[in-house]
């Protein structure tokens, strides 16, 4: 349900001259909007903020 709401909000960032004032945001969720992808598939890498931060920290430790 969160991903669908974010996908709906991605319409406001698609460059189609849609006024950008009526969109949803989700606190505690990290995600990317991949604008060139087709509608319904633009939300990439969704994760709870803590999980995303932990994954980045783990990757940084592996790279050392």
N, CA, C and O atoms as a Maestro MAE file, in Angstrom:
{
 s_m_m2io_version
 :::
 2.0.0
}

f_m_ct {
 s_m_title
 :::
 protein
 m_atom[256] {
  # First column is atom index #
  i_m_mmod_type
  r_m_x_coord
  r_m_y_coord
  r_m_z_coord
  i_m_residue_number
  s_m_chain_name
  s_m_pdb_residue_name
  s_m_pdb_atom_name
  i_m_atomic_number
  :::
  1 25 0.818 -1.183 0.000 1 A "UNK " " N  " 7
  2 3 0.000 0.000 0.000 1 A "UNK " " CA " 6
  3 2 0.872 1.262 0.000 1 A "UNK " " C  " 6
  4 15 0.536 2.238 -0.671 1 A "UNK " " O  " 8
  5 25 1.970 1.256 0.731 2 A "UNK " " N  " 7
  6 3 2.858 2.418 0.755 2 A "UNK " " CA " 6
  7 2 3.480 2.619 -0.622 2 A "UNK " " C  " 6
  8 15 3.561 3.744 -1.116 2 A "UNK " " O  " 8
  9 25 3.920 1.521 -1.241 3 A "UNK " " N  " 7
  10 3 4.540 1.642 -2.554 3 A "UNK " " CA " 6
  11 2 3.549 2.219 -3.570 3 A "UNK " " C  " 6
  12 15 3.937 3.027 -4.414 3 A "UNK " " O  " 8
  13 25 2.302 1.824 -3.501 4 A "UNK " " N  " 7
  14 3 1.296 2.352 -4.421 4 A "UNK " " CA " 6
  15 2 1.082 3.852 -4.195 4 A "UNK " " C  " 6
  16 15 0.936 4.609 -5.155 4 A "UNK " " O  " 8
  17 25 1.063 4.277 -2.941 5 A "UNK " " N  " 7
  18 3 0.908 5.706 -2.648 5 A "UNK " " CA " 6
  19 2 2.111 6.492 -3.157 5 A "UNK " " C  " 6
  20 15 1.952 7.584 -3.704 5 A "UNK " " O  " 8
  21 25 3.306 5.949 -2.981 6 A "UNK " " N  " 7
  22 3 4.506 6.624 -3.474 6 A "UNK " " CA " 6
  23 2 4.525 6.653 -4.996 6 A "UNK " " C  " 6
  24 15 4.957 7.636 -5.598 6 A "UNK " " O  " 8
  25 25 4.060 5.583 -5.611 7 A "UNK " " N  " 7
  26 3 3.976 5.544 -7.072 7 A "UNK " " CA " 6
  27 2 3.017 6.623 -7.573 7 A "UNK " " C  " 6
  28 15 3.289 7.289 -8.572 7 A "UNK " " O  " 8
  29 25 1.914 6.786 -6.885 8 A "UNK " " N  " 7
  30 3 0.976 7.847 -7.245 8 A "UNK " " CA " 6
  31 2 1.644 9.216 -7.108 8 A "UNK " " C  " 6
  32 15 1.468 10.085 -7.962 8 A "UNK " " O  " 8
  33 25 2.407 9.404 -6.035 9 A "UNK " " N  " 7
  34 3 3.095 10.673 -5.813 9 A "UNK " " CA " 6
  35 2 4.169 10.913 -6.871 9 A "UNK " " C  " 6
  36 15 4.476 12.063 -7.186 9 A "UNK " " O  " 8
  37 25 4.739 9.851 -7.420 10 A "UNK " " N  " 7
  38 3 5.792 9.991 -8.431 10 A "UNK " " CA " 6
  39 2 5.282 10.717 -9.668 10 A "UNK " " C  " 6
  40 15 6.074 11.299 -10.410 10 A "UNK " " O  " 8
  41 25 3.986 10.693 -9.901 11 A "UNK " " N  " 7
  42 3 3.416 11.423 -11.047 11 A "UNK " " CA " 6
  43 2 3.757 12.899 -10.977 11 A "UNK " " C  " 6
  44 15 3.891 13.551 -12.012 11 A "UNK " " O  " 8
  45 25 3.898 13.437 -9.773 12 A "UNK " " N  " 7
  46 3 4.173 14.863 -9.611 12 A "UNK " " CA " 6
  47 2 5.627 15.211 -9.914 12 A "UNK " " C  " 6
  48 15 5.979 16.387 -10.004 12 A "UNK " " O  " 8
  49 25 6.466 14.198 -10.072 13 A "UNK " " N  " 7
  50 3 7.877 14.417 -10.367 13 A "UNK " " CA " 6
  51 2 8.242 13.900 -11.756 13 A "UNK " " C  " 6
  52 15 9.421 13.723 -12.063 13 A "UNK " " O  " 8
  53 25 7.242 13.660 -12.588 14 A "UNK " " N  " 7
  54 3 7.489 13.044 -13.893 14 A "UNK " " CA " 6
  55 2 7.784 14.045 -14.991 14 A "UNK " " C  " 6
  56 15 8.058 13.640 -16.121 14 A "UNK " " O  " 8
  57 25 7.740 15.333 -14.703 15 A "UNK " " N  " 7
  58 3 8.043 16.336 -15.710 15 A "UNK " " CA " 6
  59 2 6.915 16.570 -16.690 15 A "UNK " " C  " 6
  60 15 7.146 17.076 -17.788 15 A "UNK " " O  " 8
  61 25 5.700 16.212 -16.316 16 A "UNK " " N  " 7
  62 3 4.569 16.369 -17.236 16 A "UNK " " CA " 6
  63 2 3.745 17.618 -16.932 16 A "UNK " " C  " 6
  64 15 2.553 17.667 -17.237 16 A "UNK " " O  " 8
  65 25 4.371 18.619 -16.336 17 A "UNK " " N  " 7
  66 3 3.724 19.895 -16.001 17 A "UNK " " CA " 6
  67 2 2.555 19.756 -15.033 17 A "UNK " " C  " 6
  68 15 1.676 20.617 -14.993 17 A "UNK " " O  " 8
  69 25 2.540 18.689 -14.260 18 A "UNK " " N  " 7
  70 3 1.521 18.503 -13.233 18 A "UNK " " CA " 6
  71 2 1.920 19.335 -12.013 18 A "UNK " " C  " 6
  72 15 3.062 19.243 -11.563 18 A "UNK " " O  " 8
  73 25 1.015 20.139 -11.471 19 A "UNK " " N  " 7
  74 3 1.383 20.951 -10.304 19 A "UNK " " CA " 6
  75 2 1.860 20.074 -9.149 19 A "UNK " " C  " 6
  76 15 1.210 19.085 -8.809 19 A "UNK " " O  " 8
  77 25 2.984 20.431 -8.551 20 A "UNK " " N  " 7
  78 3 3.587 19.595 -7.519 20 A "UNK " " CA " 6
  79 2 3.266 20.027 -6.111 20 A "UNK " " C  " 6
  80 15 4.168 20.415 -5.368 20 A "UNK " " O  " 8
  81 25 2.006 19.972 -5.721 21 A "UNK " " N  " 7
  82 3 1.639 20.382 -4.369 21 A "UNK " " CA " 6
  83 2 0.734 19.382 -3.672 21 A "UNK " " C  " 6
  84 15 0.449 19.552 -2.487 21 A "UNK " " O  " 8
  85 25 0.278 18.362 -4.349 22 A "UNK " " N  " 7
  86 3 -0.714 17.449 -3.786 22 A "UNK " " CA " 6
  87 2 -0.197 16.010 -3.848 22 A "UNK " " C  " 6
  88 15 -0.830 15.141 -4.447 22 A "UNK " " O  " 8
  89 25 0.946 15.770 -3.229 23 A "UNK " " N  " 7
  90 3 1.507 14.431 -3.273 23 A "UNK " " CA " 6
  91 2 1.762 13.915 -1.860 23 A "UNK " " C  " 6
  92 15 1.857 14.688 -0.907 23 A "UNK " " O  " 8
  93 25 1.870 12.597 -1.747 24 A "UNK " " N  " 7
  94 3 2.099 11.942 -0.461 24 A "UNK " " CA " 6
  95 2 3.586 11.721 -0.245 24 A "UNK " " C  " 6
  96 15 4.358 11.591 -1.194 24 A "UNK " " O  " 8
  97 25 3.969 11.682 1.021 25 A "UNK " " N  " 7
  98 3 5.322 11.317 1.412 25 A "UNK " " CA " 6
  99 2 5.192 10.323 2.561 25 A "UNK " " C  " 6
  100 15 4.168 10.289 3.243 25 A "UNK " " O  " 8
  101 25 6.206 9.530 2.772 26 A "UNK " " N  " 7
  102 3 6.174 8.544 3.846 26 A "UNK " " CA " 6
  103 2 7.385 8.750 4.741 26 A "UNK " " C  " 6
  104 15 8.525 8.664 4.284 26 A "UNK " " O  " 8
  105 25 7.140 9.018 5.998 27 A "UNK " " N  " 7
  106 3 8.228 9.201 6.958 27 A "UNK " " CA " 6
  107 2 8.791 7.845 7.349 27 A "UNK " " C  " 6
  108 15 8.045 6.890 7.565 27 A "UNK " " O  " 8
  109 25 10.114 7.768 7.439 28 A "UNK " " N  " 7
  110 3 10.755 6.530 7.856 28 A "UNK " " CA " 6
  111 2 10.935 5.537 6.729 28 A "UNK " " C  " 6
  112 15 11.299 4.387 6.971 28 A "UNK " " O  " 8
  113 25 10.686 5.965 5.495 29 A "UNK " " N  " 7
  114 3 10.846 5.098 4.337 29 A "UNK " " CA " 6
  115 2 11.835 5.757 3.389 29 A "UNK " " C  " 6
  116 15 11.726 6.948 3.099 29 A "UNK " " O  " 8
  117 25 12.786 4.991 2.915 30 A "UNK " " N  " 7
  118 3 13.706 5.491 1.903 30 A "UNK " " CA " 6
  119 2 13.378 4.794 0.596 30 A "UNK " " C  " 6
  120 15 13.080 3.600 0.571 30 A "UNK " " O  " 8
  121 25 13.436 5.549 -0.485 31 A "UNK " " N  " 7
  122 3 13.119 4.997 -1.801 31 A "UNK " " CA " 6
  123 2 13.681 5.943 -2.850 31 A "UNK " " C  " 6
  124 15 14.067 7.073 -2.551 31 A "UNK " " O  " 8
  125 25 13.718 5.464 -4.071 32 A "UNK " " N  " 7
  126 3 14.148 6.270 -5.201 32 A "UNK " " CA " 6
  127 2 13.015 6.297 -6.211 32 A "UNK " " C  " 6
  128 15 12.279 5.321 -6.353 32 A "UNK " " O  " 8
  129 25 12.877 7.415 -6.912 33 A "UNK " " N  " 7
  130 3 11.927 7.520 -8.013 33 A "UNK " " CA " 6
  131 2 12.748 7.478 -9.294 33 A "UNK " " C  " 6
  132 15 13.575 8.357 -9.541 33 A "UNK " " O  " 8
  133 25 12.517 6.461 -10.100 34 A "UNK " " N  " 7
  134 3 13.203 6.321 -11.383 34 A "UNK " " CA " 6
  135 2 12.255 6.826 -12.464 34 A "UNK " " C  " 6
  136 15 11.451 6.071 -13.011 34 A "UNK " " O  " 8
  137 25 12.365 8.111 -12.757 35 A "UNK " " N  " 7
  138 3 11.400 8.785 -13.628 35 A "UNK " " CA " 6
  139 2 11.232 8.166 -15.015 35 A "UNK " " C  " 6
  140 15 10.105 8.128 -15.508 35 A "UNK " " O  " 8
  141 25 12.281 7.682 -15.668 36 A "UNK " " N  " 7
  142 3 12.083 7.127 -17.015 36 A "UNK " " CA " 6
  143 2 11.323 5.799 -17.052 36 A "UNK " " C  " 6
  144 15 10.815 5.417 -18.106 36 A "UNK " " O  " 8
  145 25 11.237 5.105 -15.950 37 A "UNK " " N  " 7
  146 3 10.544 3.800 -15.933 37 A "UNK " " CA " 6
  147 2 9.053 3.996 -16.146 37 A "UNK " " C  " 6
  148 15 8.533 5.085 -15.904 37 A "UNK " " O  " 8
  149 25 8.366 2.974 -16.586 38 A "UNK " " N  " 7
  150 3 6.922 3.095 -16.837 38 A "UNK " " CA " 6
  151 2 6.130 3.315 -15.546 38 A "UNK " " C  " 6
  152 15 6.537 2.892 -14.464 38 A "UNK " " O  " 8
  153 25 5.011 3.976 -15.692 39 A "UNK " " N  " 7
  154 3 4.137 4.227 -14.554 39 A "UNK " " CA " 6
  155 2 3.776 2.900 -13.897 39 A "UNK " " C  " 6
  156 15 3.431 1.933 -14.576 39 A "UNK " " O  " 8
  157 25 3.858 2.864 -12.587 40 A "UNK " " N  " 7
  158 3 3.594 1.644 -11.837 40 A "UNK " " CA " 6
  159 2 4.870 0.892 -11.466 40 A "UNK " " C  " 6
  160 15 4.829 -0.064 -10.692 40 A "UNK " " O  " 8
  161 25 6.014 1.332 -12.025 41 A "UNK " " N  " 7
  162 3 7.277 0.657 -11.763 41 A "UNK " " CA " 6
  163 2 8.402 1.668 -11.505 41 A "UNK " " C  " 6
  164 15 9.572 1.370 -11.745 41 A "UNK " " O  " 8
  165 25 8.049 2.851 -11.021 42 A "UNK " " N  " 7
  166 3 9.048 3.905 -10.834 42 A "UNK " " CA " 6
  167 2 9.661 3.934 -9.450 42 A "UNK " " C  " 6
  168 15 10.732 4.516 -9.274 42 A "UNK " " O  " 8
  169 25 9.023 3.328 -8.463 43 A "UNK " " N  " 7
  170 3 9.565 3.321 -7.098 43 A "UNK " " CA " 6
  171 2 10.579 2.191 -7.008 43 A "UNK " " C  " 6
  172 15 10.242 1.023 -7.199 43 A "UNK " " O  " 8
  173 25 11.825 2.552 -6.715 44 A "UNK " " N  " 7
  174 3 12.919 1.596 -6.681 44 A "UNK " " CA " 6
  175 2 13.523 1.565 -5.281 44 A "UNK " " C  " 6
  176 15 13.566 2.585 -4.593 44 A "UNK " " O  " 8
  177 25 13.981 0.410 -4.871 45 A "UNK " " N  " 7
  178 3 14.709 0.213 -3.618 45 A "UNK " " CA " 6
  179 2 13.975 0.722 -2.378 45 A "UNK " " C  " 6
  180 15 14.584 1.395 -1.546 45 A "UNK " " O  " 8
  181 25 12.691 0.419 -2.235 46 A "UNK " " N  " 7
  182 3 12.005 0.867 -1.010 46 A "UNK " " CA " 6
  183 2 12.510 0.093 0.208 46 A "UNK " " C  " 6
  184 15 12.731 -1.117 0.143 46 A "UNK " " O  " 8
  185 25 12.684 0.801 1.301 47 A "UNK " " N  " 7
  186 3 13.131 0.162 2.542 47 A "UNK " " CA " 6
  187 2 12.787 1.065 3.708 47 A "UNK " " C  " 6
  188 15 12.713 2.286 3.567 47 A "UNK " " O  " 8
  189 25 12.584 0.464 4.837 48 A "UNK " " N  " 7
  190 3 12.453 1.265 6.044 48 A "UNK " " CA " 6
  191 2 13.777 1.961 6.265 48 A "UNK " " C  " 6
  192 15 14.826 1.365 6.022 48 A "UNK " " O  " 8
  193 25 13.766 3.176 6.707 49 A "UNK " " N  " 7
  194 3 14.979 3.982 6.827 49 A "UNK " " CA " 6
  195 2 16.055 3.249 7.623 49 A "UNK " " C  " 6
  196 15 17.222 3.280 7.234 49 A "UNK " " O  " 8
  197 25 15.710 2.613 8.687 50 A "UNK " " N  " 7
  198 3 16.694 1.908 9.518 50 A "UNK " " CA " 6
  199 2 17.328 0.751 8.746 50 A "UNK " " C  " 6
  200 15 18.541 0.548 8.815 50 A "UNK " " O  " 8
  201 25 16.511 -0.006 8.013 51 A "UNK " " N  " 7
  202 3 17.043 -1.125 7.244 51 A "UNK " " CA " 6
  203 2 17.995 -0.632 6.158 51 A "UNK " " C  " 6
  204 15 19.038 -1.244 5.925 51 A "UNK " " O  " 8
  205 25 17.647 0.465 5.496 52 A "UNK " " N  " 7
  206 3 18.497 1.014 4.442 52 A "UNK " " CA " 6
  207 2 19.822 1.491 5.031 52 A "UNK " " C  " 6
  208 15 20.883 1.245 4.458 52 A "UNK " " O  " 8
  209 25 19.761 2.166 6.162 53 A "UNK " " N  " 7
  210 3 20.981 2.648 6.815 53 A "UNK " " CA " 6
  211 2 21.858 1.472 7.236 53 A "UNK " " C  " 6
  212 15 23.076 1.516 7.063 53 A "UNK " " O  " 8
  213 25 21.253 0.428 7.781 54 A "UNK " " N  " 7
  214 3 22.022 -0.748 8.185 54 A "UNK " " CA " 6
  215 2 22.685 -1.406 6.980 54 A "UNK " " C  " 6
  216 15 23.832 -1.842 7.073 54 A "UNK " " O  " 8
  217 25 21.989 -1.485 5.864 55 A "UNK " " N  " 7
  218 3 22.545 -2.098 4.657 55 A "UNK " " CA " 6
  219 2 23.720 -1.282 4.139 55 A "UNK " " C  " 6
  220 15 24.724 -1.853 3.712 55 A "UNK " " O  " 8
  221 25 23.613 0.051 4.170 56 A "UNK " " N  " 7
  222 3 24.723 0.894 3.720 56 A "UNK " " CA " 6
  223 2 25.935 0.726 4.635 56 A "UNK " " C  " 6
  224 15 27.066 0.656 4.156 56 A "UNK " " O  " 8
  225 25 25.706 0.661 5.937 57 A "UNK " " N  " 7
  226 3 26.803 0.486 6.893 57 A "UNK " " CA " 6
  227 2 27.479 -0.857 6.669 57 A "UNK " " C  " 6
  228 15 28.707 -0.943 6.666 57 A "UNK " " O  " 8
  229 25 26.693 -1.895 6.482 58 A "UNK " " N  " 7
  230 3 27.245 -3.234 6.254 58 A "UNK " " CA " 6
  231 2 28.063 -3.248 4.960 58 A "UNK " " C  " 6
  232 15 29.150 -3.826 4.931 58 A "UNK " " O  " 8
  233 25 27.566 -2.629 3.900 59 A "UNK " " N  " 7
  234 3 28.291 -2.575 2.625 59 A "UNK " " CA " 6
  235 2 29.603 -1.807 2.774 59 A "UNK " " C  " 6
  236 15 30.618 -2.199 2.198 59 A "UNK " " O  " 8
  237 25 29.590 -0.730 3.534 60 A "UNK " " N  " 7
  238 3 30.806 0.053 3.754 60 A "UNK " " CA " 6
  239 2 31.848 -0.759 4.500 60 A "UNK " " C  " 6
  240 15 33.040 -0.665 4.204 60 A "UNK " " O  " 8
  241 25 31.411 -1.554 5.466 61 A "UNK " " N  " 7
  242 3 32.349 -2.379 6.217 61 A "UNK " " CA " 6
  243 2 32.941 -3.479 5.336 61 A "UNK " " C  " 6
  244 15 34.117 -3.817 5.470 61 A "UNK " " O  " 8
  245 25 32.137 -4.031 4.443 62 A "UNK " " N  " 7
  246 3 32.642 -5.074 3.532 62 A "UNK " " CA " 6
  247 2 33.661 -4.492 2.566 62 A "UNK " " C  " 6
  248 15 34.602 -5.181 2.173 62 A "UNK " " O  " 8
  249 25 33.486 -3.229 2.177 63 A "UNK " " N  " 7
  250 3 34.370 -2.607 1.190 63 A "UNK " " CA " 6
  251 2 35.740 -2.258 1.777 63 A "UNK " " C  " 6
  252 15 36.685 -2.015 1.027 63 A "UNK " " O  " 8
  253 25 35.857 -2.229 3.081 64 A "UNK " " N  " 7
  254 3 37.130 -1.835 3.718 64 A "UNK " " CA " 6
  255 2 38.144 -2.934 3.676 64 A "UNK " " C  " 6
  256 15 39.260 -2.763 4.167 64 A "UNK " " O  " 8
  :::
 }
 m_bond[255] {
  # First column is bond index #
  i_m_from
  i_m_to
  i_m_order
  :::
  1 1 2 1
  2 2 3 1
  3 3 4 2
  4 3 5 1
  5 5 6 1
  6 6 7 1
  7 7 8 2
  8 7 9 1
  9 9 10 1
  10 10 11 1
  11 11 12 2
  12 11 13 1
  13 13 14 1
  14 14 15 1
  15 15 16 2
  16 15 17 1
  17 17 18 1
  18 18 19 1
  19 19 20 2
  20 19 21 1
  21 21 22 1
  22 22 23 1
  23 23 24 2
  24 23 25 1
  25 25 26 1
  26 26 27 1
  27 27 28 2
  28 27 29 1
  29 29 30 1
  30 30 31 1
  31 31 32 2
  32 31 33 1
  33 33 34 1
  34 34 35 1
  35 35 36 2
  36 35 37 1
  37 37 38 1
  38 38 39 1
  39 39 40 2
  40 39 41 1
  41 41 42 1
  42 42 43 1
  43 43 44 2
  44 43 45 1
  45 45 46 1
  46 46 47 1
  47 47 48 2
  48 47 49 1
  49 49 50 1
  50 50 51 1
  51 51 52 2
  52 51 53 1
  53 53 54 1
  54 54 55 1
  55 55 56 2
  56 55 57 1
  57 57 58 1
  58 58 59 1
  59 59 60 2
  60 59 61 1
  61 61 62 1
  62 62 63 1
  63 63 64 2
  64 63 65 1
  65 65 66 1
  66 66 67 1
  67 67 68 2
  68 67 69 1
  69 69 70 1
  70 70 71 1
  71 71 72 2
  72 71 73 1
  73 73 74 1
  74 74 75 1
  75 75 76 2
  76 75 77 1
  77 77 78 1
  78 78 79 1
  79 79 80 2
  80 79 81 1
  81 81 82 1
  82 82 83 1
  83 83 84 2
  84 83 85 1
  85 85 86 1
  86 86 87 1
  87 87 88 2
  88 87 89 1
  89 89 90 1
  90 90 91 1
  91 91 92 2
  92 91 93 1
  93 93 94 1
  94 94 95 1
  95 95 96 2
  96 95 97 1
  97 97 98 1
  98 98 99 1
  99 99 100 2
  100 99 101 1
  101 101 102 1
  102 102 103 1
  103 103 104 2
  104 103 105 1
  105 105 106 1
  106 106 107 1
  107 107 108 2
  108 107 109 1
  109 109 110 1
  110 110 111 1
  111 111 112 2
  112 111 113 1
  113 113 114 1
  114 114 115 1
  115 115 116 2
  116 115 117 1
  117 117 118 1
  118 118 119 1
  119 119 120 2
  120 119 121 1
  121 121 122 1
  122 122 123 1
  123 123 124 2
  124 123 125 1
  125 125 126 1
  126 126 127 1
  127 127 128 2
  128 127 129 1
  129 129 130 1
  130 130 131 1
  131 131 132 2
  132 131 133 1
  133 133 134 1
  134 134 135 1
  135 135 136 2
  136 135 137 1
  137 137 138 1
  138 138 139 1
  139 139 140 2
  140 139 141 1
  141 141 142 1
  142 142 143 1
  143 143 144 2
  144 143 145 1
  145 145 146 1
  146 146 147 1
  147 147 148 2
  148 147 149 1
  149 149 150 1
  150 150 151 1
  151 151 152 2
  152 151 153 1
  153 153 154 1
  154 154 155 1
  155 155 156 2
  156 155 157 1
  157 157 158 1
  158 158 159 1
  159 159 160 2
  160 159 161 1
  161 161 162 1
  162 162 163 1
  163 163 164 2
  164 163 165 1
  165 165 166 1
  166 166 167 1
  167 167 168 2
  168 167 169 1
  169 169 170 1
  170 170 171 1
  171 171 172 2
  172 171 173 1
  173 173 174 1
  174 174 175 1
  175 175 176 2
  176 175 177 1
  177 177 178 1
  178 178 179 1
  179 179 180 2
  180 179 181 1
  181 181 182 1
  182 182 183 1
  183 183 184 2
  184 183 185 1
  185 185 186 1
  186 186 187 1
  187 187 188 2
  188 187 189 1
  189 189 190 1
  190 190 191 1
  191 191 192 2
  192 191 193 1
  193 193 194 1
  194 194 195 1
  195 195 196 2
  196 195 197 1
  197 197 198 1
  198 198 199 1
  199 199 200 2
  200 199 201 1
  201 201 202 1
  202 202 203 1
  203 203 204 2
  204 203 205 1
  205 205 206 1
  206 206 207 1
  207 207 208 2
  208 207 209 1
  209 209 210 1
  210 210 211 1
  211 211 212 2
  212 211 213 1
  213 213 214 1
  214 214 215 1
  215 215 216 2
  216 215 217 1
  217 217 218 1
  218 218 219 1
  219 219 220 2
  220 219 221 1
  221 221 222 1
  222 222 223 1
  223 223 224 2
  224 223 225 1
  225 225 226 1
  226 226 227 1
  227 227 228 2
  228 227 229 1
  229 229 230 1
  230 230 231 1
  231 231 232 2
  232 231 233 1
  233 233 234 1
  234 234 235 1
  235 235 236 2
  236 235 237 1
  237 237 238 1
  238 238 239 1
  239 239 240 2
  240 239 241 1
  241 241 242 1
  242 242 243 1
  243 243 244 2
  244 243 245 1
  245 245 246 1
  246 246 247 1
  247 247 248 2
  248 247 249 1
  249 249 250 1
  250 250 251 1
  251 251 252 2
  252 251 253 1
  253 253 254 1
  254 254 255 1
  255 255 256 2
  :::
 }
}
